[in-house]
């Protein structure tokens, strides 16, 4: 099953992310894809805000992962620069650290992603408008989508 949601602003994208966070569970994995400037990091800001994280959220392009303490830990990955080589970053360990894992550019490492996850592709329509194509993988993520969308 696939869901399509249209966001008309950064605020609406943040609000959607906060809705997903409201149904969070330990070891949740959200995989974000979309071109540069599509709103992937904006989505992460919404998750972080809802988790009670007050730090500034920026894409961890050069550090690969940023960890934040919140209601649940947030592990924010940007794997763009890895060219599909995840050796040495311990990605799989984060999937079982009882936090929320959000991965930007997840398509570049699709062979290493858990089977159960939430995929979100963000498509740019114009300066403000985005279409988010949301695909749940696994029953927990299907239930999450049913509760939020």
C-alpha positions in Angstrom: 0.0 0.0 0.0 1.2 3.5 -0.8 -0.1 6.8 0.5 0.3 10.2 -1.1 0.1 13.4 0.9 0.5 16.9 -0.4 2.3 19.4 1.8 1.8 23.1 0.8 4.5 24.5 3.2 7.3 23.6 5.6 4.8 23.9 8.4 2.6 21.2 6.9 5.6 18.9 6.4 6.7 19.5 10.1 3.1 18.8 11.2 3.0 15.5 9.3 6.3 14.4 10.8 4.9 15.3 14.3 1.9 13.1 13.6 4.1 10.2 12.8 6.1 10.9 16.0 2.9 10.8 18.0 2.6 7.1 17.2 6.3 6.4 17.7 7.7 3.1 19.0 11.3 2.0 19.9 13.4 1.0 17.0 11.2 2.9 14.5 13.1 3.4 11.1 12.0 6.1 8.7 13.8 6.3 5.3 13.7 9.6 3.5 14.4 10.1 -0.2 14.1 13.1 -2.5 16.3 15.6 -4.3 18.4 18.2 -2.7 16.1 20.8 -1.1 13.0 18.6 -1.1 12.4 18.8 2.6 14.0 15.7 4.1 15.7 17.7 6.9 12.5 19.7 7.5 10.7 16.4 8.1 13.4 15.4 10.6 12.9 18.8 12.4 9.2 17.8 12.9 10.2 14.5 14.4 12.8 16.1 16.7 10.4 18.8 17.8 7.7 16.3 18.7 10.3 14.3 20.7 11.1 17.3 22.8 14.4 18.0 21.2 15.2 21.7 21.2 18.6 21.6 19.5 18.9 23.0 16.0 18.5 20.2 13.5 20.8 20.2 10.5 21.6 17.5 8.0 24.6 15.4 9.2 26.1 15.4 5.7 29.7 15.4 6.9 29.3 13.6 10.2 27.0 10.9 8.7 25.0 10.6 12.0 23.8 13.0 14.7 22.4 11.7 18.0 19.8 13.7 20.0 18.3 13.0 23.4 14.6 13.3 23.6 11.5 11.4 24.7 13.2 8.6 22.7 16.7 9.0 21.3 16.8 10.3 17.7 19.4 9.0 15.4 19.6 11.2 12.3 21.6 9.8 9.3 22.6 11.4 6.0 24.2 8.7 3.9 24.5 10.7 0.7 28.3 10.9 0.8 28.8 7.2 1.5 28.1 6.0 -2.1 26.5 2.8 -0.7 29.4 1.9 1.5 28.2 1.7 5.1 31.2 -0.1 6.6 32.4 1.3 9.9 29.4 3.4 10.8 27.5 0.7 12.8 24.2 1.4 11.1 22.6 -1.9 12.0 23.4 -1.3 15.7 21.2 1.8 15.6 18.2 -0.2 14.5 18.1 -1.9 17.9 19.0 1.0 20.2 15.4 1.7 21.2 15.3 5.1 19.4 13.9 6.6 16.3 16.2 6.2 13.3 15.7 8.6 10.4 17.9 8.1 7.3 18.2 10.7 4.5 19.1 9.4 1.1 18.2 5.9 2.2 17.8 4.7 -1.4 21.6 4.7 -1.7 21.9 2.0 1.0 18.6 0.1 0.4 20.4 -3.3 0.6 21.3 -2.6 4.2 17.9 -1.3 5.5 15.7 -3.4 7.7 12.8 -5.2 6.0 10.3 -3.4 8.3 10.5 0.3 7.9 8.7 3.4 6.6 9.8 4.8 3.3 9.0 8.4 2.4 9.8 9.9 -1.0 9.5 13.6 -1.1 8.8 15.1 -4.6 9.2 18.8 -5.3 6.2 20.3 -7.1 7.1 24.0 -6.7 8.8 26.3 -4.2 6.5 25.4 -1.3 4.5 22.4 -2.5 5.7 18.8 -2.0 4.1 15.4 -2.5 5.1 12.8 0.0 4.8 9.2 -1.1 4.7 7.0 2.0 5.2 3.3 1.8 5.0 1.1 5.0 6.9 -2.1 5.1 5.6 -4.5 7.8 2.5 -4.6 10.0 3.7 -2.1 12.6 4.3 0.5 9.9 1.0 -0.2 8.2 -0.7 0.3 11.5 1.3 3.5 11.9 0.1 4.8 8.6 -3.5 3.9 9.4 -3.4 5.8 12.6 -1.7 8.9 11.2 -3.0 9.3 7.6 
